[in-house]
Amino acid sequence: MATMVSKHRSSFEVKCAQCDNEVIVPEWSEYRNKRYIRHLWHCWSCDYCFETIVNTKLMEDEISPLPSVA
């Protein structure tokens, strides 16, 4: 089983690491700590399983606050 760091802002809709088929929802997710979430993916097309690790701190940095309205 391969493990890779996710480059996606969303934790859903990734490409299979083996056949490039779109995988919509992880089989399960595990909150490792305040910063990291691990997802296990299963591709129904080629039956390949792989993991991604999402760094939530990086996601927070990419989200800009809404401007205040006066």
C-alpha positions in Angstrom: 0.0 0.0 0.0 1.4 3.4 -1.0 1.3 6.5 1.2 1.5 10.0 -0.3 1.0 13.5 0.9 -2.2 15.0 -0.6 -1.9 18.2 -2.7 -5.6 18.7 -2.8 -7.4 21.4 -0.8 -10.4 19.0 -0.4 -10.0 15.6 1.1 -12.4 14.1 -1.5 -12.1 13.3 -5.2 -8.6 12.1 -5.7 -7.1 10.1 -8.6 -6.1 6.5 -8.0 -2.3 6.2 -7.6 -2.3 3.1 -9.9 -4.9 3.6 -12.7 -5.7 7.3 -12.4 -9.4 6.6 -12.0 -11.3 9.2 -9.9 -12.0 8.0 -6.3 -14.7 10.1 -4.7 -14.8 9.1 -1.0 -12.2 7.5 1.3 -12.8 4.1 2.9 -11.9 5.6 6.2 -10.3 8.6 7.8 -8.1 8.9 10.9 -7.4 12.1 12.8 -3.7 11.6 13.8 -3.5 14.9 15.8 -4.5 18.5 15.5 -2.5 18.9 12.2 -2.7 15.6 10.3 -5.6 13.5 8.9 -4.9 10.2 7.1 -7.3 8.8 4.5 -7.4 5.3 3.2 -8.7 5.1 -0.4 -9.9 2.0 -2.4 -10.2 2.2 -6.2 -13.1 0.1 -7.4 -11.8 0.1 -10.9 -8.4 -1.6 -10.3 -8.9 -2.7 -6.6 -5.8 -0.7 -5.5 -5.6 0.7 -1.9 -3.5 3.8 -1.0 -3.3 6.4 1.7 -3.1 10.2 1.7 -2.1 12.4 4.6 -3.6 15.9 4.8 -1.8 18.7 6.6 -4.7 20.8 8.0 -2.3 23.6 9.0 -1.4 24.1 5.3 -5.1 24.3 4.4 -5.7 26.9 7.1 -2.9 29.0 5.7 -4.5 28.9 2.2 -7.9 30.1 3.4 -8.0 33.9 3.6 -10.5 35.5 6.0 -13.5 37.2 4.6 -13.3 41.0 4.3 -15.2 42.9 7.0 -18.3 44.7 5.8 -18.9 48.2 7.3 
